[in-house]
Amino acid sequence: MIFNKLATCCVIAALPGMAAADVLSFTVGGGVPRNWAQQAAPYLEILADRFGLKYWYTALSASDANRFSIKIARMLTGRPRILMFNLAYHGTVDETLKWTLEPGVVQRRFHVDYEPDQDPAATTRIATWNDLESVEDALRHGDVALVISEPALTNTGIVMPEPGFHEGLRALCTRYGAYLLIDETHTLSEGPRGCTGEWGLEPDFWVAGKAIASGVPCAVYGFNEEVGERLAVLLAADDPHAIRIQHGRQSLYRALHQ
Ligand SMILES: Cc1ncc(COP(=O)(O)O)c(C=O)c1O
């Protein structure tokens, strides 16, 4: 399967027309062997073509890809919360291990306090699947950085979206300034372009793990041009940390090739 090769690519970004070295300096500030970016280039084009997003990174699990996307959305919006659908599952992401059993009350999904001393609602708002009114009620507060959704709910039986639901969700995210993440970790099996390609969804972030690398522990997350350009500015300003990452990657590369 073509995506097997993704597991060997460290960090990737789909930047048609850019030299491989520029791709690298965008993604990790340099320091990674050039041929990694060159090897990644054809796969970037496939990802961009199938899922409609320009920039891509790899992670080791879909949970982590969701986590990184949430982090980026919070950094860019300055907003603390995410919005999820009740009974959805997005991996071991603290913000999404929540549900609501009584209207308006956000609870931890497990009876283990994995966020000591924190109000479960501090990071999370919960809407009802197929209910755009509940989405708008949550977004109206203006504190949601990112809405995370599967194309169809898959972890509570399979609940398909009603006609117009995804169009409405996209429009509400745009209206209220929240990013939209589509998590295709399960629904990728819909076809080579997942539900995103097949149904014409328009996410700002897109995540898949598991099947994307045929069982190799690997995930990808992509994001649109606006996110990529704003993120590049933030990362460029983060010098001391970028240098530490760069040194780490160089050592790892040397260790692997000695
Ligand atoms: C929709 C969805 N997203 C994310 C995940 C997390 O995947 P991973 O185990 O790769 O972190 C799962 C796990 O089943 C999932 O169903």
The ligand as a Gaussian input file, in Angstrom:
#p B3LYP/6-31G(d) Opt

LIG

0 1
 C      -12.326000       7.888000      15.428000
 C      -11.068000       7.556000      16.170000
 N      -10.106000       8.480000      16.265000
 C       -8.945000       8.224000      16.904000
 C       -8.704000       7.001000      17.487000
 C       -7.397000       6.738000      18.173000
 O       -6.570000       5.941000      17.417000
 P       -5.106000       5.513000      17.941000
 O       -5.298000       4.237000      18.693000
 O       -4.279000       5.356000      16.699000
 O       -4.590000       6.605000      18.806000
 C       -9.687000       6.017000      17.419000
 C       -9.448000       4.696000      18.024000
 O      -10.179000       3.755000      17.886000
 C      -10.891000       6.296000      16.748000
 O      -11.868000       5.379000      16.674000

